[in-house]
Amino acid sequence: MMLSKRIAAMLLACCSLFLFAQLASAHSEHGAHRATSTETGLKPVQVFDVTAGKVVKTVPNDAQYQSFASSWVNSISGLAPQVTNDESCSYVYRIPLAKPVTIKSNDVVVTSDDLFLFYCKDKPPILLVFDEKRRPYLFLFKADIKPFIQKVGIPAS
């Protein structure tokens, strides 16, 4: 299965976000500024603008974001088919989880403590999850992401 250049770039961006978060976490464990929400102790939710190629918004993680993430995981309908190359996937959201979640779909079992939500206008949303060996898995799910998008505020409605 060959991924298009745009999807490869989006996966690379997510990997970069993931690695950046890991480095920030390791750095914070050595007495530096903590990149966590003071309310929950969770790493913040991040919005990555694919066109700009950078994180454009960081918001404190809270129980409501955890609830959104849980509803997405609980509504997973299977692995996503090959994603096509188009301009509609404009944002990727990183939602660190309070505790690792195990996703089971057909013969695939993945445990992760981060979810990456792909927002693609006029297309079903996709979750990207990395396993313990940093292999990516894309999942389709049925839960509504509109409340999440409204709370984050990007893209503006």
Backbone hydrogen bonds, N-H to C=O, Kabsch-Sander energy under -0.5 kcal/mol:
donor,donor_aa,acceptor,acceptor_aa,energy
3,L,1,M,-0.5
4,S,83,V,-0.6
8,A,4,S,-2.5
9,A,5,K,-2.4
10,M,6,R,-2.2
11,L,7,I,-2.8
12,L,8,A,-2.4
13,A,9,A,-2.4
14,C,10,M,-2.4
15,C,11,L,-2.7
16,S,12,L,-2.6
17,L,13,A,-2.5
18,F,14,C,-2.9
19,L,15,C,-3.0
20,F,16,S,-3.0
21,A,17,L,-2.6
22,Q,18,F,-2.1
23,L,19,L,-2.6
24,A,20,F,-2.7
25,S,21,A,-2.4
26,A,22,Q,-2.6
27,H,23,L,-2.7
28,S,24,A,-2.4
29,E,25,S,-1.5
30,H,27,H,-1.2
31,G,28,S,-1.2
32,A,27,H,-1.1
36,T,34,R,-0.8
37,S,42,L,-3.6
41,G,37,S,-2.7
45,V,59,V,-2.3
46,Q,94,R,-1.9
47,V,57,K,-2.7
48,F,46,Q,-0.5
48,F,92,V,-3.2
49,D,47,V,-0.6
49,D,54,K,-2.5
50,V,48,F,-0.7
50,V,90,S,-2.3
51,T,90,S,-0.5
53,G,49,D,-2.1
54,K,49,D,-1.2
56,V,47,V,-2.8
57,K,47,V,-1.2
59,V,45,V,-2.6
66,Q,62,D,-2.0
67,S,63,A,-2.1
68,F,64,Q,-2.4
69,A,65,Y,-2.5
70,S,66,Q,-2.3
71,S,67,S,-2.3
72,W,68,F,-2.0
73,V,69,A,-2.5
74,N,70,S,-2.6
75,S,71,S,-0.7
75,S,72,W,-1.0
76,I,73,V,-1.4
77,S,140,L,-2.2
78,G,140,L,-1.0
80,A,138,L,-2.6
86,D,84,T,-0.7
90,S,88,S,-1.2
90,S,119,Y,-1.2
91,Y,119,Y,-1.3
92,V,48,F,-2.2
93,Y,117,L,-2.6
94,R,46,Q,-2.6
95,I,93,Y,-0.6
95,I,115,L,-3.1
97,L,113,D,-3.1
101,V,112,S,-3.0
103,I,101,V,-0.5
103,I,110,V,-3.7
104,K,102,T,-0.5
105,S,108,V,-2.6
108,V,105,S,-2.6
110,V,103,I,-2.7
112,S,101,V,-2.3
115,L,95,I,-1.8
116,F,128,L,-1.9
117,L,93,Y,-2.7
117,L,115,L,-0.5
118,F,116,F,-0.6
118,F,126,I,-3.2
119,Y,91,Y,-2.8
119,Y,117,L,-0.6
120,C,118,F,-0.7
121,K,88,S,-2.1
123,K,120,C,-2.0
126,I,118,F,-1.3
127,L,139,F,-2.7
128,L,116,F,-3.2
129,V,137,Y,-2.6
131,D,135,R,-2.2
134,R,131,D,-2.2
137,Y,129,V,-2.1
139,F,127,L,-2.9
140,L,78,G,-2.9
141,F,125,P,-0.7
142,K,75,S,-1.3
149,I,145,I,-2.6
150,Q,146,K,-2.7
151,K,147,P,-2.0
152,V,148,F,-2.6
153,G,149,I,-2.7
